[in-house]
Amino acid sequence: MNQLREFYGILKHAFRNLLPIIAVVSFFQFAVMQEVPDGLLSMAVGLGIVVLGVALFLQGLELGIFPIGKNLSNQLARRGSLVLLMLFGFSLGFAAVIAEPALIAVADQAEVISEGRVNAFTLRLLVATSVGAVVGLGIVRIILGHSLHWYMIAGYLLVVLVTFFAPEEIVGLAYDSGGVTTNIVTVPLIAALGIGLAVSIRGRTALMHGFGLVALAVLVPMISVQLYGIVVYTFGETGDVAGNGLEMQAETDGVADPVAGSLALGMLSDLLVMVRDVLPIIAVVLVFQYLVLRKHIAHLHKVMVGFVLVIVGLYAFVVGLKLGLFPIGESMAEQLIAREQILFVYLFAFCIGFATTMAEPALIAIGEKAEEAAKGQLKGNVIRLLVAAGVAVGITVGVHRIITGDSIHYYIMGGYALVILLTWLSPKYIVALAFDLGGVTTSEVTVPLVTALGIGLATHIEGRSVLIDGFGLIAFASIFPIISVMLYAIGVELVAKARGGAT
């Protein structure tokens, strides 16, 4: 009975989180477009499926993902083997990314649009290896107790330097590839690994040392993909590529068309795709738990139920979005461009950025964990509002860049120069969390809609290149939340000092 009551509470919470998306879609459809949308019933059904999916997913996290992540990191830490911990971090990072649906879709699009210069599988392998290596590095940072801000300052200085030399065709893709590595399942699991490890080591705190693995997982692929781009655009040649960009775009959300032969078979096929995506992570967990640690998983039945709920919830969540909100969101963007209502394009970008971020299940989960770790210093709802505002501003700036045709180099280098400055000025307790929150924003809700918006704008505006201008919005959605959270922390610290001086 208690579990049912708890699930009902999560269900209500999930519905409240989706209200901003409903408000944005309703306003633009009825007040701006002044049309009754086609498939209104489908939208309502899709929304109900989304709410149920988010609730199942969050319940599954608490039962399966968070406990197994913390327990594994605690047990490996007790072993005292740095090599084992690094191997676990690399395996987990690699497994989480290699089958990531959003990365597969972005890589396939890049191969098609680059006319074969960029190889999709090579790109995926490069990104997955980068993430695995950097998660291993992040584990070393936690063990040694290093402050994350030195890692991030050095890392983003290198990012800006490489961006200066990288061909413009690869820059947006590189930043988007970094953004899509952090999905709805891997973010909570990697965060649980970091927090569990920090808590188990004396002298470490969950807030300062536990967060930061997600941030590093976003950073390094940006560098490696740009270096790859320098090589392929200097020495590579175009080749024959099967398929077309539109087919790849249809798969951006990682779920195939539900109508495939029959609705039942299509739904079963999509569910199996979700299982396939999570299987590498489960395999890593089982190998380390039973073959390395040689211990049984505590409360195995709860953990199994948790993983099943995560898979089913994630599937329902993505299918619900696809049935209910993505089609109308994409059509509204196209209609606004066709009517040359540029002001409303900016407004739509801002509102949809805010609304989709408020609905991100991974952000909800990390916000709650951050509130627990901060012990009263931060509130989960405040974190979500700050991140959503940052994403809204970032996507609006990114849309402006596409409309004006400006080079992404200067925007990205300027944005990260500001991030580096704020990292230096911010209170140290907020740095790791701020960078992690920048990675959390690019998950299953935001990535498909933002990618569709960028490619749609680049396609319909004369003189724009899909490869150069269509990619990059995800990068802006990652940069500005870091800025907004750090500015908030700096402001809070200044107010506290002013009050202290006054007394």
Secondary structure, 3 states (H helix, E strand, C coil): CHHHHHHHHHHHHHHHHHHHHHHHHHHHHHHHCCCCCCCHHHHHHHHHHHHHHHHHHHHHHHHHHHHHHHHHHHHHHHHCCHHHHHHHHHHHHHHHHHCCHHHHHHHHHHHHHCCCCCCHHHHHHHHHHHHHHHHHHHHHHHHHCCCHHHHHHHHHHHHHHHHHHCCHHHHHHHHHHHHCCCCCCHHHHHHHHHHHHHHHCCCCCHHHHHCCHHHHHHHHHHHHHHHHHHHHHHHCCCCCCCCCHHHHHCCCCCCCCCCCCCHHHHHHHHHHHHHHHHHHHHHHHHHHHHHHCCCCCCCHHHHHHHHHHHHHHHHHHHHHHHHHCHHHHHHHHHHHHHCCCHHHHHHHHHHHHHHHHHCCHHHHHHHHHHHHHHCCCCCHHHHHHHHHHHHHHHHHHHHHHHHHCCCHHHHHHHHHHHHHHHHHHCCHHHHHHHHHHHHHCCCCCHHHHHHHHHHHHHHHCCCCCHHHHHCCHHHHHHHHHHHHHHHHHHHHHHHHHHHHHHC
